[in-house]
Amino acid sequence: MSFGKNLQFLRRLRGDMTQEKLAEKMNVSRQTISKWELDTAQPEIDKAIELCDLFCCSLDNLFREDMNAQSDAYTNLRIETVPPFRYIKHAVISSDPEGDALNHIFNCAHDNGVENPKVIGWDFPCLSQEQINIYNMHGYEAAWILPDGVKPADREIYEQQEHRYAAIHIETPFDTPFTTIPNAYKTLFEFIKVNGLEHEGKGVIPCFETDGDTMDVYIAVT
């Protein structure tokens, strides 16, 4: 853990705030910010508390945790307004729910003449502890974003209105998926907190991932 790296991370979450801008807010010199980030100096307690107030974090977060969940795998951290869309979805509970759910959705798209469907997915939480602990099962829900004019037969079609999401791009999500993807969510929740936003999924898909060799993770915000 490193206070300096945590401070750099928090600056990036505030729209890539520059050292000069942070120095102005803290009423110190840019050189002071640089020393803090290089871990060659640390702020007095009053300045440390000001940093916590500015970035909506605790002293423990700032000095004792490794907040720097971002790496070269992550780019394009942003707020994005997702336009309205129609979709069908399919949930699976199994030992490989993601693969099973995605295969079902892709087959449905191909049956309807769409070879390159836009597909998203998210964890399906409605499992019992017996399914999780004894049978090592998990849940996943995949959805196909329907092109205009496409209406798959015998499938319920859902609609989502335009909504804002915090989003992040992962260039290599499957090199170390059990670390990279959860850290992307962690980074987004830090981004939401630092920028004074709130996670809000009422009436919309609360969070989802795009499918493909690269991935974008989205969390709904107000």
trRosetta pair geometry for C-beta under 8 A, 3 or more apart (Angstrom, degrees):
i j d omega theta_ij theta_ji phi_ij phi_ji
1 5 7.9 -150 -173 56 44 117
1 6 7.4 17 -173 -44 85 117
1 63 7.9 77 140 154 126 36
1 64 6.3 24 140 178 166 27
1 65 6.2 175 -127 125 133 12
1 66 4.6 -120 -99 -67 79 76
2 5 3.9 68 79 13 115 106
2 6 6.5 -179 90 -11 59 82
2 39 5.9 -74 -163 -67 102 136
2 66 7.7 47 18 -115 67 77
2 68 7.6 -2 53 -6 97 135
3 6 5.6 -58 -150 37 31 114
3 7 6.3 31 154 -21 66 105
3 36 7.1 -85 124 -179 108 83
3 39 6.4 127 57 -103 89 89
3 42 6.2 44 85 -117 163 104
3 62 6.3 38 -134 154 85 78
3 63 5.3 -2 -89 -114 106 63
4 7 5.7 -54 -150 33 31 110
4 8 6.6 31 152 -17 64 103
4 36 6.0 167 -105 140 79 54
4 37 4.3 107 -162 -165 92 31
4 38 5.7 -157 -141 18 154 9
4 39 4.1 -101 -16 -47 132 80
5 8 5.5 -50 -148 36 36 113
5 9 6.3 41 151 -23 65 105
5 37 7.7 101 -65 -160 31 72
5 66 7.8 -5 95 -145 127 72
5 67 7.8 168 113 59 83 80
5 68 4.6 -48 149 -43 109 147
6 9 5.5 -54 -150 35 32 115
6 10 6.4 30 154 -18 66 104
6 61 7.4 154 -165 143 138 71
6 62 5.6 154 123 -152 144 49
6 63 7.7 -124 40 -69 157 25
6 65 7.2 100 -103 80 135 75
6 66 7.5 -138 -76 -143 97 31
6 67 4.4 78 -130 36 91 116
6 68 6.2 -114 -85 -40 48 89
7 10 5.8 -52 -147 36 33 109
7 11 6.5 38 153 -22 64 102
7 33 7.8 -163 150 -163 137 81
7 36 5.8 7 36 130 173 112
7 37 5.3 -121 82 -92 120 80
7 51 7.2 -49 -114 -160 102 140
7 62 7.4 48 -68 -155 77 95
8 11 5.7 -53 -152 32 32 113
8 12 6.7 32 152 -19 65 103
8 37 5.2 92 -58 -144 96 116
8 68 7.3 25 74 -101 98 118
9 12 5.8 -56 -155 33 32 110
9 13 6.7 31 150 -20 65 105
9 67 5.1 177 85 108 150 99
9 68 4.4 -146 -64 -98 137 71
9 69 7.6 95 -151 23 140 60
9 70 6.3 166 -131 23 97 111
9 190 7.8 -15 147 140 112 151
10 13 5.5 -52 -150 33 37 114
10 14 6.8 27 154 -13 65 104
10 51 7.9 95 94 179 161 99
10 55 4.4 -7 -168 -135 135 149
10 57 7.0 -97 -104 -6 134 142
10 62 8.0 -14 -35 -111 147 88
10 67 7.0 19 -53 118 87 147
10 190 8.0 -107 -102 166 68 117
10 194 6.1 -177 -151 -123 80 142
11 14 6.0 -65 -156 39 34 104
11 16 7.1 35 140 -154 83 30
11 17 4.6 -118 -160 65 77 94
11 18 7.7 122 -175 -60 124 3
11 19 7.5 -8 -134 -75 158 55
11 22 6.0 -61 -107 -54 112 140
12 16 5.6 9 -132 -93 56 58
12 17 7.8 -115 -60 28 18 72
12 70 6.8 -76 95 23 151 164
12 77 7.4 80 149 46 98 147
13 55 7.6 87 71 -148 124 104
13 77 7.3 -75 -115 137 56 151
13 187 7.9 -155 -95 -173 107 77
13 190 5.9 -92 -110 125 152 96
13 191 4.8 -148 -148 -105 100 66
13 194 4.4 67 123 63 130 157
13 195 6.9 -133 152 -38 89 94
14 17 4.2 5 90 -24 113 121
14 55 7.3 -98 -47 -110 122 86
14 194 5.9 -108 -65 145 80 119
14 195 6.7 162 -112 -83 60 82
15 195 7.8 95 -30 -102 90 119
17 21 5.0 -120 -170 82 86 129
17 22 5.6 96 137 -54 119 94
18 21 4.6 99 55 4 82 99
18 22 7.0 -148 94 -1 46 85
19 22 5.8 -58 -148 41 33 109
19 23 6.0 38 153 -24 67 107
19 30 5.0 87 126 -153 107 91
19 33 4.4 165 -161 101 95 138
19 34 6.1 37 -157 -61 154 77
19 37 7.4 -91 -104 -6 116 144
20 23 5.6 -54 -147 35 29 114
20 24 6.5 32 153 -22 63 104
20 30 5.1 -19 -91 -93 62 123
21 24 5.7 -51 -152 31 32 113
21 25 6.6 29 152 -16 64 105
22 25 5.7 -56 -150 38 35 109
22 26 6.1 17 157 -6 69 113
22 33 5.4 114 91 -119 116 145
23 26 6.0 -67 -141 48 27 100
23 28 5.3 -103 -149 80 77 71
23 29 5.8 -26 -159 150 133 16
23 30 4.5 -93 -30 -78 161 53
23 32 6.6 125 -121 56 103 98
23 33 4.9 -103 -69 -22 93 127
24 27 7.5 25 -177 -72 28 41
25 54 6.3 99 140 -122 136 141
26 32 7.9 -135 101 97 130 127
26 33 7.3 137 42 -76 141 102
26 47 6.3 58 -168 -150 114 100
26 50 6.1 127 -126 116 83 135
26 51 7.1 10 -102 -73 124 80
26 54 7.7 -63 -74 -37 87 156
28 32 4.1 -82 155 68 122 150
28 33 6.7 140 94 -44 115 79
28 47 7.1 43 -44 -131 136 138
29 32 4.7 110 59 -4 76 98
29 33 7.5 -138 101 1 50 81
30 33 5.6 -50 -157 35 42 112
30 34 6.4 45 145 -22 69 104
31 34 5.4 -50 -148 35 35 116
31 35 6.4 38 152 -21 66 102
32 35 5.8 -52 -150 34 32 110
32 36 6.5 35 151 -20 64 103
32 41 7.2 -81 -152 87 65 140
33 36 5.6 -53 -152 34 34 113
33 37 6.3 25 154 -13 67 108
34 37 5.9 -61 -148 41 30 106
34 38 6.2 20 156 -11 66 112
35 38 5.8 -62 -142 45 30 105
35 40 4.8 -88 -158 71 81 99
35 41 4.0 19 142 28 121 114
36 39 7.6 25 175 -74 32 34
36 41 6.0 -60 -73 82 54 82
36 42 6.6 91 -125 -117 79 37
36 43 6.2 14 -106 -40 128 90
39 42 7.7 11 -143 -66 56 85
42 48 7.7 15 165 -75 93 116
43 47 3.6 -118 -178 93 123 118
43 48 4.8 163 88 -57 114 73
43 51 6.7 143 36 -18 162 131
44 47 5.1 86 56 14 74 103
44 48 7.0 -135 99 -9 34 91
45 48 5.4 -52 -145 35 34 116
45 49 6.4 35 156 -20 66 102
46 49 5.8 -51 -151 34 32 110
46 50 6.6 36 148 -20 62 103
47 50 5.3 -48 -149 34 38 116
47 51 6.5 43 150 -22 65 99
48 51 5.6 -50 -154 31 33 114
48 52 6.7 34 148 -18 64 102
48 59 6.2 54 147 -117 118 99
48 62 6.8 162 -166 102 93 152
48 63 7.6 6 -154 -49 131 120
49 52 5.5 -50 -150 35 36 113
49 53 6.5 38 150 -19 66 103
49 59 7.4 -29 -88 -71 63 107
50 53 5.6 -53 -149 37 33 111
50 54 6.2 34 153 -21 66 107
51 54 5.6 -55 -146 36 31 112
51 55 6.1 -5 166 10 67 112
51 62 6.4 101 110 -124 122 152
52 55 6.6 -72 -137 54 24 86
52 56 7.8 72 171 -106 56 2
52 57 5.4 -110 -139 77 71 66
52 58 6.1 35 -146 -133 127 17
52 59 5.9 -50 -71 -60 144 61
52 61 7.6 124 -123 55 96 110
52 62 6.1 -100 -81 -28 89 138
53 56 7.7 21 -172 -71 25 42
55 62 7.8 116 69 -86 133 109
55 194 5.2 -21 -163 -131 74 97
56 193 5.1 -154 108 155 130 88
56 194 5.6 -169 44 -107 109 40
56 196 7.0 167 -46 -74 147 63
57 61 3.9 -113 177 84 110 147
57 62 5.7 126 110 -52 124 88
57 67 7.6 -12 -135 -98 154 152
57 193 7.5 94 -73 124 75 128
57 194 7.4 -5 -40 -91 101 87
58 61 4.6 110 52 0 73 100
58 62 7.0 -145 96 -3 42 88
59 62 5.6 -59 -145 40 33 110
59 63 5.8 -7 170 12 71 114
59 64 7.9 55 128 -1 66 102
60 63 6.8 -73 -128 52 21 83
60 64 4.8 -40 -160 39 64 124
60 65 6.5 63 143 -23 73 102
61 64 7.5 -4 -34 50 7 79
61 65 5.2 -36 -141 30 42 130
61 67 6.1 58 177 -71 86 126
62 65 7.8 49 5 38 15 91
62 67 7.7 -14 -103 -16 35 141
66 69 7.7 111 125 -63 85 63
67 190 6.6 130 -168 -127 101 152
69 183 4.3 -172 -176 -166 108 97
69 184 7.9 -163 139 -64 119 23
69 186 4.8 -173 -108 95 172 118
69 187 4.6 -144 87 -65 119 89
69 190 7.2 156 25 4 123 142
70 74 4.9 -106 -144 60 81 137
70 77 7.7 -56 -105 -49 130 139
70 183 7.9 175 -73 152 28 111
70 187 5.5 97 -67 -117 79 138
71 74 6.1 98 52 10 55 95
71 180 8.0 -86 45 -119 125 85
71 183 7.7 31 1 123 105 148
72 171 7.8 -49 135 36 72 133
73 170 5.6 10 152 -152 98 77
73 171 5.6 -142 -156 42 56 88
73 172 5.4 -94 -129 47 102 86
73 173 7.6 126 176 -78 123 45
73 175 7.6 -136 -107 38 133 126
73 180 5.6 -75 127 -139 162 118
74 77 6.9 36 157 -56 109 100
74 168 5.6 -15 -156 174 106 119
74 169 6.9 134 -158 76 52 57
74 170 6.1 -26 -96 -98 65 65
74 171 7.8 -139 -69 0 19 86
74 183 8.0 -114 -50 115 133 103
74 184 6.3 170 -101 -107 117 86
74 187 6.4 18 -143 64 166 175
75 168 7.8 140 69 -171 29 73
75 169 4.9 -33 71 71 77 111
75 171 6.6 50 8 -42 112 106
76 167 7.5 -26 125 112 95 94
76 168 6.8 145 87 -149 69 43
76 169 4.2 41 51 5 115 120
76 216 7.9 -49 92 -116 124 105
77 166 7.9 0 -172 -178 77 90
77 167 7.6 178 -146 92 39 49
77 168 4.9 0 -102 -105 71 91
77 187 7.1 -100 -109 144 129 118
77 188 7.7 -164 -141 -94 98 67
77 191 6.0 -152 -179 -102 122 151
78 166 7.5 169 91 -154 39 53
78 167 5.5 -20 66 63 84 89
78 168 7.6 156 21 -82 67 48
79 164 6.1 -1 -178 -172 99 109
79 165 7.4 164 -155 85 55 39
79 166 5.9 -37 -99 -98 66 60
79 167 7.5 128 -118 17 18 82
79 197 7.8 174 -100 -77 124 155
79 221 7.1 -78 -129 57 101 139
80 164 7.3 153 82 -153 37 60
80 165 5.4 -22 66 65 86 88
80 166 7.9 120 20 -125 77 14
80 167 4.8 -11 14 12 123 133
80 218 7.4 -79 59 -119 118 108
81 162 6.3 16 175 -178 99 103
81 163 7.4 -178 -152 97 63 23
81 164 5.4 -38 -98 -95 68 68
81 165 7.8 148 -103 19 20 72
82 85 7.5 -59 156 -5 100 115
82 160 7.9 -8 113 120 118 126
82 162 6.8 177 88 -148 55 56
82 163 5.8 -10 55 63 97 71
82 164 7.6 155 12 -110 77 16
82 165 5.5 33 -18 1 116 120
82 218 7.0 43 -53 -153 140 152
83 162 5.4 -29 -139 -104 39 94
84 159 7.0 10 -176 -179 105 91
84 160 6.2 -176 -146 95 63 60
84 161 5.2 -30 -101 -140 104 34
84 162 5.0 -60 -45 -47 77 68
85 145 5.1 -28 173 -148 141 102
85 146 7.4 150 174 42 87 70
85 159 7.6 -176 96 -149 36 56
85 160 5.7 2 55 54 73 99
86 145 7.5 110 74 -163 49 56
86 146 4.4 -45 96 49 99 118
86 157 5.6 2 -175 179 110 110
86 158 7.0 154 -158 81 58 46
86 159 5.4 -27 -102 -99 72 73
86 160 7.9 -177 -84 20 27 70
87 120 7.9 -44 -132 40 152 108
87 143 4.5 33 166 173 134 115
87 144 6.0 163 -153 77 81 46
87 145 5.2 -40 -92 -100 102 45
87 146 5.9 -171 -95 -9 37 87
87 157 7.4 146 72 -158 25 67
87 158 5.4 -28 67 65 77 95
87 159 7.9 151 20 -91 69 28
87 160 7.1 9 11 -2 113 108
88 105 7.6 171 93 -129 94 92
88 108 7.0 -104 89 133 139 153
88 143 6.7 173 87 -150 37 71
88 144 5.4 0 54 49 86 98
88 146 6.8 77 -8 -56 85 112
88 152 5.9 -38 -31 41 156 135
88 155 4.7 0 -126 156 143 130
88 156 6.9 132 -127 76 87 54
88 157 6.0 -56 -73 -104 83 58
88 158 7.0 138 -98 14 33 87
89 105 7.8 -21 -139 -95 36 121
89 141 5.6 18 178 176 117 104
89 142 6.8 168 -152 88 69 39
89 143 4.1 -29 -96 -94 87 89
89 144 7.8 -169 -80 16 43 64
89 158 6.6 -1 -5 12 109 136
90 101 5.4 172 99 -151 92 80
90 104 4.7 -111 115 103 160 133
90 105 5.6 -163 28 -64 120 87
90 108 7.6 158 -31 -15 139 144
90 141 7.0 170 84 -152 35 64
90 142 5.7 -14 59 60 86 86
90 143 7.7 164 16 -84 62 47
91 97 8.0 -10 -179 -170 60 119
91 101 6.5 -15 -136 -111 22 125
91 124 4.8 113 -147 -108 111 155
91 139 6.5 4 -174 -171 102 102
91 140 7.2 175 -147 92 62 37
91 141 4.3 -25 -95 -98 83 89
92 97 4.3 172 97 -148 95 81
92 100 4.3 -169 171 97 168 118
92 101 4.2 -147 11 -62 115 87
92 104 7.1 154 -52 0 125 138
92 124 7.5 150 53 20 42 150
92 139 7.0 171 89 -146 45 58
92 140 5.9 -11 58 60 88 80
92 141 7.8 164 17 -87 62 43
92 142 7.9 8 5 4 105 99
93 97 6.0 -13 -115 -96 22 128
93 124 6.9 -110 -74 92 81 130
93 127 6.1 152 -132 -96 126 103
93 131 6.5 -22 174 -177 127 147
93 137 5.5 51 167 160 86 123
93 138 7.2 -157 -146 99 63 25
93 139 4.7 -24 -97 -93 81 85
94 97 4.9 149 44 -75 78 69
94 100 5.3 59 38 1 144 155
94 137 6.0 -83 -162 -142 10 98
94 138 7.6 -32 69 55 41 61
95 135 7.8 -114 -71 150 91 83
95 136 6.0 36 -117 107 94 94
95 137 5.9 -73 -70 -104 54 63
95 138 7.5 73 -136 19 25 83
96 99 4.5 -17 154 38 110 116
96 100 5.8 120 100 -23 81 96
97 100 5.6 -63 -142 43 33 110
97 101 5.7 28 164 -18 72 110
97 124 6.9 -117 160 32 150 117
97 137 7.6 84 -45 -177 113 76
97 138 5.2 -126 9 93 125 80
97 139 5.4 -178 -147 -143 173 21
97 140 3.7 150 120 17 107 98
98 101 6.1 -58 -142 39 24 105
98 102 6.1 18 162 -13 62 113
98 121 6.6 99 -138 148 85 157
98 140 4.4 -174 -78 -113 58 177
98 142 7.6 108 -153 -60 53 109
99 102 6.0 -61 -142 42 26 107
99 103 6.1 27 161 -21 64 110
100 103 6.0 -57 -147 35 25 110
100 104 6.6 27 156 -20 61 106
100 140 7.7 132 57 60 86 114
101 104 5.8 -56 -154 33 31 112
101 105 6.5 24 154 -14 65 108
101 121 6.5 120 106 -128 129 125
101 140 4.8 -141 10 102 144 98
101 141 6.2 -151 -155 -132 153 17
101 142 3.8 152 139 -3 103 108
102 105 5.8 -58 -147 39 33 108
102 106 6.1 31 157 -17 68 108
102 119 6.5 91 -139 156 87 148
102 121 6.5 -52 -75 -63 94 146
102 140 8.0 -31 -28 126 84 132
102 142 4.8 168 -80 -98 53 157
102 211 6.2 145 -129 -124 126 150
103 106 5.8 -56 -143 40 29 109
103 107 6.2 31 157 -20 64 107
104 107 5.9 -59 -150 36 27 110
104 108 6.5 28 152 -21 63 106
104 142 7.0 145 61 59 94 128
105 108 5.6 -52 -150 33 33 114
105 109 6.5 33 152 -18 65 103
105 117 7.3 -143 144 101 93 150
105 119 5.7 123 118 -129 135 122
105 142 4.3 -121 -15 118 143 121
105 143 6.9 -167 -123 -130 146 3
105 144 4.9 176 -173 -47 106 101
106 109 5.7 -52 -149 35 34 112
106 110 6.3 32 154 -17 66 106
106 117 6.5 -169 -118 39 59 126
106 119 6.8 -37 -71 -66 80 154
107 110 5.7 -55 -145 39 32 110
107 111 6.2 37 154 -23 65 105
108 111 5.7 -53 -148 34 30 114
108 112 6.6 15 155 -7 62 109
108 144 6.5 -137 86 -15 116 153
108 152 6.1 14 174 -129 107 154
108 155 7.2 84 -162 -79 137 154
109 112 5.9 -70 -154 45 31 102
109 114 4.4 -75 180 76 91 108
109 115 7.8 171 131 -73 104 9
109 117 3.6 -73 -140 -47 162 144
109 119 7.6 -100 -31 -67 148 108
109 144 5.3 -176 -68 -133 109 145
110 113 7.7 74 -174 -54 32 11
110 114 6.9 -100 -80 67 31 58
110 115 6.6 57 -111 -105 78 50
110 117 7.9 -99 -45 -20 60 118
111 152 7.9 70 87 -132 106 109
112 150 6.0 87 153 -161 135 114
112 152 5.3 -81 -74 -94 143 89
114 117 4.9 78 124 -74 121 88
114 147 6.5 170 -108 3 135 125
114 150 6.7 10 -48 -116 132 157
117 144 5.1 -33 173 -143 138 105
117 145 7.5 154 175 49 85 68
118 144 7.2 112 74 -162 57 58
118 145 4.2 -36 91 51 111 116
118 210 7.9 -49 -169 -141 81 100
119 142 6.1 -2 -175 -175 109 104
119 143 6.9 158 -155 81 62 45
119 144 5.7 -30 -100 -100 78 62
119 145 7.3 -150 -80 7 26 82
119 210 7.5 112 85 -161 56 59
119 211 4.3 -19 90 30 103 133
120 142 7.4 162 88 -156 39 58
120 143 5.3 -16 64 61 85 97
120 145 6.7 62 -3 -37 104 104
120 205 7.7 94 115 132 139 167
120 208 4.4 37 165 159 122 132
120 209 6.5 156 -161 76 75 39
120 210 5.6 -46 -104 -99 79 49
120 211 6.7 -155 -96 -13 25 88
121 140 6.0 15 178 176 121 102
121 141 6.3 168 -153 89 73 49
121 142 4.3 -27 -96 -103 106 66
121 143 6.8 169 -84 15 50 72
121 208 6.4 144 69 -159 22 89
121 209 5.7 -30 65 59 76 89
121 211 6.2 66 -1 -61 110 105
122 140 7.5 169 89 -155 30 65
122 141 5.7 -15 62 60 76 96
122 205 6.6 174 -13 -176 150 111
122 206 7.8 126 -163 63 160 77
122 207 5.9 133 -125 93 127 70
122 208 4.6 -79 -56 -105 109 68
122 209 6.7 145 -82 9 60 79
123 138 7.6 -67 -144 173 94 104
123 139 6.5 85 -179 88 66 80
123 140 6.2 -53 -119 -104 41 63
123 141 7.6 33 119 17 11 85
124 127 7.6 96 110 -36 83 97
124 139 3.1 -98 79 143 97 112
124 140 5.5 -125 2 -53 100 6
124 141 4.5 112 -70 -32 106 94
125 139 6.6 -138 -44 66 12 132
126 139 6.4 99 50 -83 62 177
127 131 4.6 -115 -172 76 102 132
127 132 5.5 107 124 -49 130 96
127 137 6.6 -170 -144 101 136 99
127 138 7.1 -81 -47 -137 163 32
127 139 5.2 -164 -47 -23 113 119
128 131 4.8 103 57 2 79 99
128 132 7.2 -153 95 0 45 86
129 132 5.6 -58 -146 43 37 109
129 133 5.4 11 167 -1 75 117
130 133 6.6 -60 -122 49 21 92
130 134 5.1 -16 -169 20 63 123
130 135 7.0 44 143 0 68 102
131 134 7.3 -36 -85 51 9 86
131 135 5.3 -45 -149 50 45 118
131 137 4.4 -64 173 60 90 121
132 135 7.7 37 2 55 8 75
132 136 7.5 33 -176 -113 35 23
132 137 6.5 -93 -84 62 37 67
132 138 7.2 66 -114 -85 79 60
133 136 7.9 -15 168 -67 10 51
142 211 7.5 30 -139 -54 109 140
143 158 7.9 -62 -140 52 128 126
143 205 7.7 -111 10 -90 159 151
143 208 7.6 -50 34 -136 121 144
146 150 4.9 -151 -171 78 95 106
146 151 7.6 57 -169 -83 146 41
146 152 7.6 -127 -110 -9 121 95
146 157 6.9 -18 -15 -139 157 111
147 150 4.8 71 61 -2 81 125
151 157 6.7 -55 -137 -58 78 147
152 155 4.2 12 98 28 112 134
152 157 7.6 150 44 -74 84 99
160 163 6.9 -68 164 2 105 120
160 204 5.4 82 -153 -132 110 81
160 205 6.3 -43 -100 -5 149 92
161 203 7.3 -10 30 142 113 113
161 204 7.0 -95 52 -84 76 104
163 204 4.6 5 -32 -99 169 166
163 220 5.9 -15 146 -134 132 105
164 220 7.3 104 85 -156 56 61
164 221 5.4 -64 110 69 102 84
164 222 7.3 122 60 -111 119 21
165 218 4.1 0 172 -167 146 102
165 219 6.2 139 -162 65 84 33
165 220 5.5 -50 -101 -94 79 44
165 221 6.4 124 -131 12 26 86
166 188 5.0 141 116 -162 119 98
166 191 5.6 157 -167 98 138 121
166 192 5.3 -113 -23 -72 161 93
166 197 6.8 149 -54 89 123 158
166 218 7.3 147 76 -155 45 52
166 219 5.0 -16 58 61 96 93
166 221 5.2 69 -22 -26 94 133
167 188 7.5 8 -104 -115 12 124
167 216 5.6 12 -175 176 112 107
167 217 6.7 166 -149 83 61 48
167 218 4.8 -15 -97 -100 94 73
167 219 7.7 -180 -75 21 48 63
168 184 5.3 -167 85 -162 131 97
168 187 6.1 64 -72 94 168 122
168 188 5.6 -130 -9 -71 121 99
168 191 7.7 161 -59 -4 117 156
168 216 6.9 169 82 -153 36 65
168 217 5.4 -9 56 53 87 95
169 214 6.8 6 -174 165 93 118
169 215 7.5 155 -158 89 51 46
169 216 5.2 -30 -100 -98 64 83
170 173 4.2 77 117 -74 131 92
170 180 6.1 111 -154 156 134 114
170 181 7.0 -35 -67 -93 173 63
170 184 5.5 -61 -63 -83 122 144
170 214 6.5 173 88 -170 61 72
170 215 4.5 -6 56 65 108 93
170 216 7.3 -179 16 -85 74 30
170 217 6.8 50 -15 -14 113 102
171 214 5.6 -34 -138 -124 36 110
172 175 4.5 23 146 -14 115 119
172 180 7.2 -107 96 -134 71 166
172 214 7.5 -39 -63 -108 31 72
173 177 6.0 48 151 -109 75 83
173 180 5.5 -175 -143 110 50 132
173 181 5.7 58 -162 -71 102 94
173 184 7.8 -27 -116 -26 100 147
173 214 6.8 118 -8 -154 103 37
173 215 4.1 25 -38 14 152 128
174 177 5.0 -1 -123 -61 50 110
174 180 8.0 -103 -48 54 16 140
174 213 7.9 -88 17 -153 121 51
175 180 6.8 82 57 -31 85 148
176 179 4.5 -13 135 42 112 112
176 180 5.2 120 80 -23 78 102
177 180 5.9 -59 -117 46 28 102
177 181 5.3 13 -170 -7 69 117
178 181 7.3 -26 -101 38 16 100
178 182 7.0 11 176 -2 44 117
179 182 6.6 -72 -152 45 22 101
179 183 6.0 15 161 -15 63 118
180 183 6.0 -67 -149 40 23 109
180 184 6.6 30 153 -28 62 103
181 184 5.6 -46 -152 24 35 116
181 185 7.1 33 152 -13 62 98
181 209 7.3 -8 -147 -104 118 148
181 215 7.3 -13 -105 93 98 157
181 217 7.2 143 -154 -74 75 136
182 185 5.7 -53 -156 35 40 111
182 186 6.4 41 147 -20 69 104
183 186 5.1 -48 -144 37 40 117
183 187 6.2 45 154 -23 67 101
184 187 5.7 -51 -149 34 30 113
184 188 6.5 31 152 -19 63 105
184 215 7.9 -112 -37 102 177 115
184 217 4.7 122 134 16 128 151
185 188 5.6 -54 -149 36 33 112
185 189 6.4 30 155 -17 66 104
185 207 7.4 51 -121 -175 107 152
185 217 6.3 -110 -71 166 67 150
185 219 7.2 110 -138 -60 75 128
186 189 6.0 -56 -149 37 30 108
186 190 6.5 30 152 -17 64 105
187 190 5.7 -56 -151 37 32 111
187 191 6.2 36 150 -22 66 107
188 191 5.3 -52 -147 36 34 116
188 192 6.3 38 153 -23 66 102
188 217 6.4 -123 -37 109 145 114
188 219 4.9 133 143 9 138 132
189 192 5.5 -46 -145 32 34 115
189 193 6.5 32 155 -17 63 105
189 199 7.2 -18 -118 -58 83 129
189 219 7.1 -77 -70 137 67 179
190 193 5.8 -57 -148 39 31 109
190 194 6.0 27 158 -18 68 111
191 194 6.0 -55 -138 38 25 108
191 195 6.2 4 166 0 61 116
192 195 6.5 -77 -149 48 20 97
192 197 4.5 -93 -158 76 72 107
192 198 7.1 104 171 -104 113 9
192 199 6.0 39 170 -57 163 81
192 219 6.7 -75 -55 99 137 132
192 221 5.8 -158 -126 -103 110 126
193 196 7.9 39 176 -64 30 24
193 197 7.6 -82 -58 53 19 71
197 221 4.5 4 167 -169 130 131
197 222 6.8 160 -168 64 81 54
198 221 6.4 137 73 -155 41 75
198 222 5.0 -12 63 44 98 102
199 206 7.3 50 171 -169 101 102
199 219 6.0 -51 -123 162 101 113
199 220 6.7 84 -165 80 64 68
199 221 6.2 -54 -103 -99 38 67
200 206 7.9 -141 120 -128 25 84
200 220 5.5 -96 80 126 58 101
200 221 6.1 79 26 -157 89 21
200 222 4.1 52 1 -34 148 101
201 204 6.0 -118 -160 73 56 78
201 205 7.0 -58 -156 134 104 23
201 206 2.5 -8 -120 -101 154 91
201 207 6.9 -64 -93 -22 133 69
201 220 4.6 125 -92 54 66 136
204 220 5.3 146 89 -110 122 150
205 208 5.2 15 139 -36 133 121
205 220 7.1 159 90 -43 52 125
206 219 7.2 -3 155 -151 68 64
206 220 5.2 -101 -146 23 43 120
207 217 7.3 7 -176 180 102 85
207 218 6.1 176 -150 94 58 62
207 219 4.6 -7 -104 -105 105 66
207 220 6.6 -120 -65 0 58 79
208 217 7.8 -173 96 -150 36 52
208 218 5.4 -3 56 55 73 105
209 215 5.5 -8 -173 -169 103 117
209 216 7.2 163 -154 81 55 44
209 217 5.3 -20 -102 -102 81 71
209 218 7.5 -176 -81 18 33 76
210 215 5.6 171 66 -148 79 58
210 216 4.7 36 12 42 122 85
210 218 8.0 75 -31 -13 86 106
211 215 7.5 1 -108 -109 18 89
212 215 6.6 171 58 -77 78 59
